[in-house]
């Protein structure tokens, strides 16, 4: 596996996780 691919996957994972986390907080606080 190339390092570029790892970074790409990691970046997408972090962005996705951030959205999920924000959604969870919004649901808990509402």
PDBQT receptor file of N, H, CA, C and O in Angstrom, charges set to zero:
ATOM      1  N   UNK A   1       0.842  -1.213   0.000  1.00  0.00    +0.000 N 
ATOM      2  CA  UNK A   1       0.000   0.000   0.000  1.00  0.00    +0.000 C 
ATOM      3  C   UNK A   1       0.875   1.262   0.000  1.00  0.00    +0.000 C 
ATOM      4  O   UNK A   1       1.837   1.374   0.760  1.00  0.00    +0.000 OA
ATOM      5  N   UNK A   2       0.518   2.179  -0.854  1.00  0.00    +0.000 N 
ATOM      6  H   UNK A   2      -0.263   2.087  -1.472  1.00  0.00    +0.000 HD
ATOM      7  CA  UNK A   2       1.277   3.427  -0.912  1.00  0.00    +0.000 C 
ATOM      8  C   UNK A   2       0.925   4.348   0.250  1.00  0.00    +0.000 C 
ATOM      9  O   UNK A   2      -0.185   4.297   0.780  1.00  0.00    +0.000 OA
ATOM     10  N   UNK A   3       1.864   5.177   0.635  1.00  0.00    +0.000 N 
ATOM     11  H   UNK A   3       2.766   5.219   0.204  1.00  0.00    +0.000 HD
ATOM     12  CA  UNK A   3       1.624   6.103   1.752  1.00  0.00    +0.000 C 
ATOM     13  C   UNK A   3       0.525   7.099   1.373  1.00  0.00    +0.000 C 
ATOM     14  O   UNK A   3      -0.282   7.489   2.217  1.00  0.00    +0.000 OA
ATOM     15  N   UNK A   4       0.499   7.507   0.105  1.00  0.00    +0.000 N 
ATOM     16  H   UNK A   4       1.155   7.190  -0.580  1.00  0.00    +0.000 HD
ATOM     17  CA  UNK A   4      -0.544   8.448  -0.352  1.00  0.00    +0.000 C 
ATOM     18  C   UNK A   4      -1.929   7.858  -0.116  1.00  0.00    +0.000 C 
ATOM     19  O   UNK A   4      -2.839   8.552   0.338  1.00  0.00    +0.000 OA
ATOM     20  N   UNK A   5      -2.080   6.582  -0.424  1.00  0.00    +0.000 N 
ATOM     21  H   UNK A   5      -1.341   6.018  -0.792  1.00  0.00    +0.000 HD
ATOM     22  CA  UNK A   5      -3.376   5.929  -0.238  1.00  0.00    +0.000 C 
ATOM     23  C   UNK A   5      -3.776   5.904   1.235  1.00  0.00    +0.000 C 
ATOM     24  O   UNK A   5      -4.939   6.117   1.578  1.00  0.00    +0.000 OA
ATOM     25  N   UNK A   6      -2.804   5.645   2.091  1.00  0.00    +0.000 N 
ATOM     26  H   UNK A   6      -1.859   5.472   1.812  1.00  0.00    +0.000 HD
ATOM     27  CA  UNK A   6      -3.083   5.599   3.528  1.00  0.00    +0.000 C 
ATOM     28  C   UNK A   6      -3.567   6.961   4.008  1.00  0.00    +0.000 C 
ATOM     29  O   UNK A   6      -4.528   7.063   4.770  1.00  0.00    +0.000 OA
ATOM     30  N   UNK A   7      -2.877   8.012   3.544  1.00  0.00    +0.000 N 
ATOM     31  H   UNK A   7      -2.097   7.930   2.924  1.00  0.00    +0.000 HD
ATOM     32  CA  UNK A   7      -3.284   9.365   3.953  1.00  0.00    +0.000 C 
ATOM     33  C   UNK A   7      -4.682   9.689   3.455  1.00  0.00    +0.000 C 
ATOM     34  O   UNK A   7      -5.479  10.305   4.163  1.00  0.00    +0.000 OA
ATOM     35  N   UNK A   8      -4.976   9.264   2.216  1.00  0.00    +0.000 N 
ATOM     36  H   UNK A   8      -4.328   8.764   1.640  1.00  0.00    +0.000 HD
ATOM     37  CA  UNK A   8      -6.297   9.547   1.636  1.00  0.00    +0.000 C 
ATOM     38  C   UNK A   8      -7.388   8.866   2.466  1.00  0.00    +0.000 C 
ATOM     39  O   UNK A   8      -8.399   9.482   2.803  1.00  0.00    +0.000 OA
ATOM     40  N   UNK A   9      -7.175   7.607   2.787  1.00  0.00    +0.000 N 
ATOM     41  H   UNK A   9      -6.354   7.106   2.514  1.00  0.00    +0.000 HD
ATOM     42  CA  UNK A   9      -8.153   6.849   3.577  1.00  0.00    +0.000 C 
ATOM     43  C   UNK A   9      -8.301   7.474   4.961  1.00  0.00    +0.000 C 
ATOM     44  O   UNK A   9      -9.413   7.622   5.469  1.00  0.00    +0.000 OA
ATOM     45  N   UNK A  10      -7.158   7.843   5.573  1.00  0.00    +0.000 N 
ATOM     46  H   UNK A  10      -6.255   7.723   5.161  1.00  0.00    +0.000 HD
ATOM     47  CA  UNK A  10      -7.180   8.442   6.905  1.00  0.00    +0.000 C 
ATOM     48  C   UNK A  10      -7.946   9.762   6.895  1.00  0.00    +0.000 C 
ATOM     49  O   UNK A  10      -8.738  10.042   7.795  1.00  0.00    +0.000 OA
ATOM     50  N   UNK A  11      -7.696  10.572   5.856  1.00  0.00    +0.000 N 
ATOM     51  H   UNK A  11      -7.053  10.345   5.125  1.00  0.00    +0.000 HD
ATOM     52  CA  UNK A  11      -8.351  11.876   5.741  1.00  0.00    +0.000 C 
ATOM     53  C   UNK A  11      -9.866  11.706   5.640  1.00  0.00    +0.000 C 
ATOM     54  O   UNK A  11     -10.623  12.375   6.343  1.00  0.00    +0.000 OA
ATOM     55  N   UNK A  12     -10.298  10.805   4.758  1.00  0.00    +0.000 N 
ATOM     56  H   UNK A  12      -9.682  10.262   4.186  1.00  0.00    +0.000 HD
ATOM     57  CA  UNK A  12     -11.736  10.558   4.582  1.00  0.00    +0.000 C 
ATOM     58  C   UNK A  12     -12.343  10.047   5.884  1.00  0.00    +0.000 C 
ATOM     59  O   UNK A  12     -13.444  10.445   6.265  1.00  0.00    +0.000 OA
ATOM     60  N   UNK A  13     -11.609   9.154   6.570  1.00  0.00    +0.000 N 
ATOM     61  H   UNK A  13     -10.714   8.831   6.261  1.00  0.00    +0.000 HD
ATOM     62  CA  UNK A  13     -12.092   8.583   7.820  1.00  0.00    +0.000 C 
ATOM     63  C   UNK A  13     -12.284   9.674   8.875  1.00  0.00    +0.000 C 
ATOM     64  O   UNK A  13     -13.293   9.694   9.579  1.00  0.00    +0.000 OA
ATOM     65  N   UNK A  14     -11.314  10.575   8.977  1.00  0.00    +0.000 N 
ATOM     66  H   UNK A  14     -10.494  10.559   8.405  1.00  0.00    +0.000 HD
ATOM     67  CA  UNK A  14     -11.393  11.650   9.973  1.00  0.00    +0.000 C 
ATOM     68  C   UNK A  14     -12.576  12.572   9.671  1.00  0.00    +0.000 C 
ATOM     69  O   UNK A  14     -13.328  12.934  10.576  1.00  0.00    +0.000 OA
ATOM     70  N   UNK A  15     -12.741  12.953   8.396  1.00  0.00    +0.000 N 
ATOM     71  H   UNK A  15     -12.129  12.659   7.661  1.00  0.00    +0.000 HD
ATOM     72  CA  UNK A  15     -13.851  13.836   8.013  1.00  0.00    +0.000 C 
ATOM     73  C   UNK A  15     -15.186  13.153   8.340  1.00  0.00    +0.000 C 
ATOM     74  O   UNK A  15     -16.075  13.769   8.927  1.00  0.00    +0.000 OA
ATOM     75  N   UNK A  16     -15.320  11.876   7.956  1.00  0.00    +0.000 N 
ATOM     76  H   UNK A  16     -14.597  11.375   7.479  1.00  0.00    +0.000 HD
ATOM     77  CA  UNK A  16     -16.561  11.136   8.198  1.00  0.00    +0.000 C 
ATOM     78  C   UNK A  16     -16.836  11.048   9.699  1.00  0.00    +0.000 C 
ATOM     79  O   UNK A  16     -17.958  11.286  10.148  1.00  0.00    +0.000 OA
ATOM     80  N   UNK A  17     -15.810  10.708  10.464  1.00  0.00    +0.000 N 
ATOM     81  H   UNK A  17     -14.899  10.515  10.099  1.00  0.00    +0.000 HD
ATOM     82  CA  UNK A  17     -15.970  10.574  11.913  1.00  0.00    +0.000 C 
ATOM     83  C   UNK A  17     -16.404  11.886  12.553  1.00  0.00    +0.000 C 
ATOM     84  O   UNK A  17     -17.224  11.897  13.472  1.00  0.00    +0.000 OA
ATOM     85  N   UNK A  18     -15.851  12.991  12.062  1.00  0.00    +0.000 N 
ATOM     86  H   UNK A  18     -15.185  12.983  11.316  1.00  0.00    +0.000 HD
ATOM     87  CA  UNK A  18     -16.197  14.296  12.614  1.00  0.00    +0.000 C 
ATOM     88  C   UNK A  18     -17.689  14.569  12.400  1.00  0.00    +0.000 C 
ATOM     89  O   UNK A  18     -18.371  15.053  13.303  1.00  0.00    +0.000 OA
ATOM     90  N   UNK A  19     -18.187  14.259  11.212  1.00  0.00    +0.000 N 
ATOM     91  H   UNK A  19     -17.633  13.866  10.478  1.00  0.00    +0.000 HD
ATOM     92  CA  UNK A  19     -19.610  14.485  10.933  1.00  0.00    +0.000 C 
ATOM     93  C   UNK A  19     -20.476  13.614  11.836  1.00  0.00    +0.000 C 
ATOM     94  O   UNK A  19     -21.489  14.077  12.360  1.00  0.00    +0.000 OA
ATOM     95  N   UNK A  20     -20.083  12.363  12.018  1.00  0.00    +0.000 N 
ATOM     96  H   UNK A  20     -19.260  11.987  11.591  1.00  0.00    +0.000 HD
ATOM     97  CA  UNK A  20     -20.843  11.451  12.876  1.00  0.00    +0.000 C 
ATOM     98  C   UNK A  20     -20.846  11.972  14.309  1.00  0.00    +0.000 C 
ATOM     99  O   UNK A  20     -21.881  11.965  14.975  1.00  0.00    +0.000 OA
ATOM    100  N   UNK A  21     -19.692  12.421  14.776  1.00  0.00    +0.000 N 
ATOM    101  H   UNK A  21     -18.852  12.427  14.234  1.00  0.00    +0.000 HD
ATOM    102  CA  UNK A  21     -19.585  12.937  16.147  1.00  0.00    +0.000 C 
ATOM    103  C   UNK A  21     -20.474  14.154  16.339  1.00  0.00    +0.000 C 
ATOM    104  O   UNK A  21     -21.179  14.259  17.342  1.00  0.00    +0.000 OA
ATOM    105  N   UNK A  22     -20.444  15.080  15.376  1.00  0.00    +0.000 N 
ATOM    106  H   UNK A  22     -19.871  14.995  14.561  1.00  0.00    +0.000 HD
ATOM    107  CA  UNK A  22     -21.282  16.285  15.481  1.00  0.00    +0.000 C 
ATOM    108  C   UNK A  22     -22.758  15.922  15.490  1.00  0.00    +0.000 C 
ATOM    109  O   UNK A  22     -23.546  16.515  16.227  1.00  0.00    +0.000 OA
ATOM    110  N   UNK A  23     -23.131  14.943  14.667  1.00  0.00    +0.000 N 
ATOM    111  H   UNK A  23     -22.491  14.461  14.069  1.00  0.00    +0.000 HD
ATOM    112  CA  UNK A  23     -24.533  14.510  14.621  1.00  0.00    +0.000 C 
ATOM    113  C   UNK A  23     -24.954  13.914  15.959  1.00  0.00    +0.000 C 
ATOM    114  O   UNK A  23     -26.049  14.186  16.451  1.00  0.00    +0.000 OA
ATOM    115  N   UNK A  24     -24.074  13.097  16.546  1.00  0.00    +0.000 N 
ATOM    116  H   UNK A  24     -23.185  12.876  16.146  1.00  0.00    +0.000 HD
ATOM    117  CA  UNK A  24     -24.388  12.483  17.835  1.00  0.00    +0.000 C 
ATOM    118  C   UNK A  24     -24.587  13.558  18.907  1.00  0.00    +0.000 C 
ATOM    119  O   UNK A  24     -25.518  13.476  19.709  1.00  0.00    +0.000 OA
ATOM    120  N   UNK A  25     -23.701  14.571  18.916  1.00  0.00    +0.000 N 
ATOM    121  H   UNK A  25     -22.945  14.637  18.265  1.00  0.00    +0.000 HD
ATOM    122  CA  UNK A  25     -23.830  15.652  19.886  1.00  0.00    +0.000 C 
ATOM    123  C   UNK A  25     -25.136  16.406  19.673  1.00  0.00    +0.000 C 
ATOM    124  O   UNK A  25     -25.826  16.740  20.636  1.00  0.00    +0.000 OA
ATOM    125  N   UNK A  26     -25.479  16.674  18.414  1.00  0.00    +0.000 N 
ATOM    126  H   UNK A  26     -24.919  16.402  17.631  1.00  0.00    +0.000 HD
ATOM    127  CA  UNK A  26     -26.713  17.407  18.111  1.00  0.00    +0.000 C 
ATOM    128  C   UNK A  26     -27.923  16.634  18.626  1.00  0.00    +0.000 C 
ATOM    129  O   UNK A  26     -28.862  17.224  19.161  1.00  0.00    +0.000 OA
ATOM    130  N   UNK A  27     -27.897  15.321  18.462  1.00  0.00    +0.000 N 
ATOM    131  H   UNK A  27     -27.134  14.842  18.027  1.00  0.00    +0.000 HD
ATOM    132  CA  UNK A  27     -29.023  14.500  18.921  1.00  0.00    +0.000 C 
ATOM    133  C   UNK A  27     -29.086  14.498  20.450  1.00  0.00    +0.000 C 
ATOM    134  O   UNK A  27     -30.167  14.597  21.031  1.00  0.00    +0.000 OA
ATOM    135  N   UNK A  28     -27.929  14.385  21.095  1.00  0.00    +0.000 N 
ATOM    136  H   UNK A  28     -27.051  14.305  20.624  1.00  0.00    +0.000 HD
ATOM    137  CA  UNK A  28     -27.911  14.334  22.559  1.00  0.00    +0.000 C 
ATOM    138  C   UNK A  28     -28.348  15.663  23.182  1.00  0.00    +0.000 C 
ATOM    139  O   UNK A  28     -29.029  15.684  24.207  1.00  0.00    +0.000 OA
ATOM    140  N   UNK A  29     -27.947  16.771  22.551  1.00  0.00    +0.000 N 
ATOM    141  H   UNK A  29     -27.393  16.754  21.718  1.00  0.00    +0.000 HD
ATOM    142  CA  UNK A  29     -28.229  18.084  23.136  1.00  0.00    +0.000 C 
ATOM    143  C   UNK A  29     -29.635  18.582  22.824  1.00  0.00    +0.000 C 
ATOM    144  O   UNK A  29     -30.126  19.502  23.479  1.00  0.00    +0.000 OA
ATOM    145  N   UNK A  30     -30.285  17.982  21.829  1.00  0.00    +0.000 N 
ATOM    146  H   UNK A  30     -29.886  17.235  21.298  1.00  0.00    +0.000 HD
ATOM    147  CA  UNK A  30     -31.609  18.494  21.439  1.00  0.00    +0.000 C 
ATOM    148  C   UNK A  30     -32.703  18.000  22.393  1.00  0.00    +0.000 C 
ATOM    149  O   UNK A  30     -33.874  18.333  22.214  1.00  0.00    +0.000 OA
TER     150      UNK A  30
